[in-house]
Amino acid sequence: MSLISQIGRAFREPGKAWRYAKIAIRTIPFRTRLIRLLPRSFSLTHAPERYVTHLPKYRERGGLFDPADSGKWLSGNPNNAGDMPRYHFLNLSCDQILKEGISGDVAELGVFRGNSAFLLAKLARRLGTTAYLFDTYEGFDQRDLEGVDAAAPTAFSNTSLDRVKRLVGEENTVFVAGYFPDSLAKVEGDPRFCLVHLDCDLYAPMKAALEYFYPRLVPGGWLIIHDYASLVWDGAEKAVDEFFADKPENLVLIPDKAGTAVIRRLSRMP
């Protein structure tokens, strides 16, 4: 439908005028090709319809997404403003878990400032389960900066556990501070997970994380791996390729800034 047609439709159906007006305004950059004026390294994309045009219907169905949460996605990390597709993908993943009735704990390795951890904790609270958030909360550990990652910069030290707690909250959440996988000794019992988010960048923690979390994913559970296809963190890519070389699941790539990959645990092994 052309921009003129949408404006005309708003006049013909005054009860829906504001809805059509918002659609017309939101699509101006695409319809007028103003998007071509942006540098090639930038892109302008729509948010998923359920989070914009059909938000009332989404809320009626009990959806988890809240537009106000974008402030937490950006808090202390303005770079995330250019990676909204990743944010929306994480929300859609949570939506699908709730829709399919998949239950289990939630985990993240590589929390940094909590910009994605807050959403995982929110999912755990809805499910009535626990979010386990693993990080040194002090940046990379020197023990991991070897081999393929020997030249990797020391990074992500500009955070703290207290800062993350303030953003994420502590309900249904266990903050597991320390060197992974040694920090697993602090985890009680043997939890099973419906969603695991790995954002640890380096070969050693990625390998250890896959070995621990993959067999503990419930059938249909989600394993989301950040930075897999970015060509920045070679160690993470290497660990993932080695691990899944003999697994039945295939990686699916997400077109976000850092090349997230995802698998869903098969209900039945071949």
C-alpha positions in Angstrom: 0.0 0.0 0.0 1.4 3.4 -1.0 2.0 6.2 1.5 -0.9 8.2 -0.1 -3.2 5.2 0.1 -2.5 4.8 3.8 -3.2 8.4 4.4 -6.4 8.2 2.5 -7.4 5.0 4.4 -6.9 6.9 7.7 -9.5 9.5 6.5 -12.0 6.8 5.4 -11.7 4.9 8.7 -11.4 7.6 11.4 -11.6 5.0 14.1 -8.3 3.5 13.0 -6.8 6.8 11.9 -4.0 6.9 14.5 -3.0 3.3 13.7 -2.7 4.0 10.0 -0.9 7.3 10.6 1.7 5.6 12.7 2.3 3.0 10.0 2.6 5.7 7.4 5.1 7.7 9.4 7.2 4.7 10.4 7.6 3.6 6.8 8.5 7.0 5.3 12.3 6.2 5.2 11.6 2.9 3.3 9.0 4.2 0.9 10.8 7.4 0.0 14.2 5.6 -0.2 15.7 8.0 2.3 17.4 4.9 3.8 19.9 5.1 0.9 21.3 8.2 2.5 22.6 6.2 5.4 26.3 5.0 5.4 26.5 1.4 4.2 27.6 0.2 7.6 24.2 1.3 9.0 20.8 -0.2 8.5 17.3 0.9 9.4 14.9 -1.9 10.2 11.3 -2.3 11.4 10.7 -3.7 14.9 8.6 -6.9 14.8 4.9 -6.1 14.2 3.8 -7.6 17.5 5.9 -5.1 19.4 4.6 -2.1 17.5 1.4 -2.2 15.4 -0.1 -5.2 17.2 1.2 -4.4 20.7 -2.3 -4.3 22.2 -3.1 -7.7 20.9 0.3 -9.0 22.0 -0.4 -7.7 25.5 -3.8 -9.4 25.6 -2.0 -12.7 25.0 0.3 -12.1 28.0 3.4 -11.3 26.1 6.7 -10.6 28.0 7.9 -7.7 25.9 7.6 -4.2 27.3 8.7 -1.1 25.2 10.0 0.5 28.3 12.6 -2.3 28.7 14.7 -0.9 25.9 16.2 1.5 28.4 17.7 -1.5 30.2 19.0 -2.8 26.9 20.8 0.5 26.4 21.8 1.3 29.9 25.6 2.0 30.1 26.0 0.4 26.7 25.0 2.9 23.9 26.5 0.6 21.3 23.4 -1.6 21.7 21.3 1.1 20.1 22.7 -0.2 16.8 21.9 -3.8 17.5 18.1 -3.7 18.0 17.6 -6.9 15.8 19.5 -8.8 18.5 17.3 -7.4 21.2 14.2 -8.2 19.3 15.4 -11.7 18.6 16.0 -12.4 22.3 12.5 -11.2 23.0 11.0 -13.4 20.3 12.9 -16.4 21.7 11.3 -15.7 25.1 7.9 -15.4 23.5 8.3 -18.8 21.8 9.4 -20.5 24.9 6.3 -19.2 26.7 4.0 -20.1 23.7 5.3 -23.7 23.6 5.1 -24.1 27.4 8.8 -25.0 27.7 9.9 -24.8 31.3 13.4 -24.8 32.8 16.0 -22.6 34.3 17.7 -19.8 32.3 21.5 -19.0 32.1 23.9 -16.5 30.7 27.7 -16.7 30.5 29.2 -13.3 29.8 26.9 -10.9 31.6 29.0 -7.7 31.3 26.6 -4.9 32.4 23.4 -7.0 32.4 21.9 -5.6 29.2 20.6 -9.0 28.1 20.6 -10.6 31.5 17.7 -8.5 32.7 15.5 -10.0 30.0 16.6 -13.6 30.9 15.8 -12.9 34.6 12.4 -11.5 33.5 11.7 -14.8 31.7 12.7 -16.8 34.7 10.4 -14.8 36.9 7.5 -15.5 34.5 8.3 -19.2 34.4 8.8 -19.4 38.1 12.4 -20.8 37.6 15.9 -19.4 38.2 18.2 -17.3 36.1 21.9 -18.2 36.6 24.2 -15.3 35.6 27.8 -16.4 35.2 30.7 -13.8 34.9 33.9 -12.8 36.6 32.2 -9.3 36.7 35.8 -8.1 36.3 36.5 -8.7 32.6 38.4 -11.5 30.9 40.5 -13.8 33.0 44.1 -14.0 31.9 44.0 -17.8 31.9 41.8 -17.7 28.8 44.0 -15.4 26.8 46.1 -18.1 25.1 46.2 -20.1 21.9 43.8 -18.7 19.3 42.9 -16.0 21.8 46.5 -15.0 22.8 46.2 -11.7 21.0 42.7 -10.9 22.3 42.5 -7.6 24.2 41.7 -7.5 27.9 38.1 -6.3 27.8 34.8 -5.9 29.7 36.4 -5.0 33.0 34.4 -1.7 33.3 31.5 -3.3 35.2 30.8 -4.7 38.6 28.5 -7.2 40.3 26.7 -4.4 42.2 26.0 -2.5 39.0 24.5 -5.6 37.3 22.3 -6.3 40.3 20.9 -2.9 40.3 19.9 -3.3 36.6 18.7 -6.9 36.7 17.2 -7.2 40.1 17.7 -10.2 42.4 14.3 -12.0 42.3 14.6 -15.6 40.9 18.3 -14.8 40.0 21.6 -16.3 41.1 24.7 -14.3 40.3 27.6 -16.7 39.9 30.8 -14.7 40.1 34.1 -16.2 39.3 36.1 -18.0 36.7 34.1 -20.4 34.5 33.9 -23.4 34.7 35.3 -23.4 38.3 32.4 -21.2 39.3 30.0 -24.1 38.6 30.9 -25.4 42.0 28.7 -22.7 43.4 25.6 -24.0 41.6 23.4 -26.2 43.8 21.9 -29.3 42.3 21.9 -30.1 38.6 19.6 -27.6 36.9 18.0 -28.1 33.5 17.7 -25.1 31.1 15.1 -23.9 28.6 17.3 -21.0 27.4 21.1 -20.5 27.6 22.8 -17.4 26.2 26.5 -17.6 25.7 28.4 -14.3 25.2 31.9 -15.3 26.5 33.9 -14.5 23.3 36.9 -16.8 23.9 37.7 -20.4 23.1 38.2 -21.8 26.6 35.0 -20.6 28.3 33.0 -21.2 25.2 34.2 -24.8 25.0 33.6 -25.4 28.7 30.1 -23.8 28.5 29.0 -26.0 25.6 30.2 -29.1 27.4 28.2 -28.1 30.5 25.0 -26.5 29.1 24.3 -28.5 26.0 23.4 -31.8 27.7 21.4 -29.9 30.3 19.1 -28.3 27.7 15.5 -29.5 27.9 13.9 -30.8 24.7 13.1 -27.8 22.6 15.5 -25.6 24.7 17.3 -22.7 23.1 21.0 -22.2 23.0 21.9 -18.8 21.8 25.6 -18.0 20.9 26.6 -14.4 20.5 29.6 -13.4 18.3 29.7 -16.6 16.4 29.8 -15.1 12.9 31.3 -11.7 13.7 34.8 -12.7 12.5 36.1 -10.8 15.6 36.2 -13.6 18.2 37.9 -16.5 16.4 38.2 -18.6 19.6 34.4 -18.6 20.1 33.8 -19.6 16.5 36.4 -22.4 16.7 34.9 -23.8 19.9 31.4 -23.9 18.5 32.4 -25.5 15.2 34.3 -28.2 17.0 31.6 -28.9 19.4 28.7 -29.2 16.9 30.7 -31.2 14.3 29.2 -34.4 15.7 25.9 -33.1 17.0 22.5 -33.5 15.3 21.5 -29.9 15.6 22.5 -27.3 13.0 23.4 -23.7 13.7 21.0 -21.0 12.4 22.6 -17.5 12.0 20.8 -14.4 13.1 21.5 -11.2 11.1 22.4 -9.0 14.0 25.5 -6.9 14.5 27.8 -9.7 15.8 26.4 -12.7 14.0 24.5 -14.6 16.7 23.9 -18.3 16.1 21.2 -20.4 17.7 20.2 -24.1 18.0 17.2 -25.7 19.6 17.8 -29.0 21.4 16.1 -31.9 19.6 13.3 -33.6 21.4 14.5 -36.9 20.2 18.1 -37.8 19.3 18.5 -39.6 16.0 
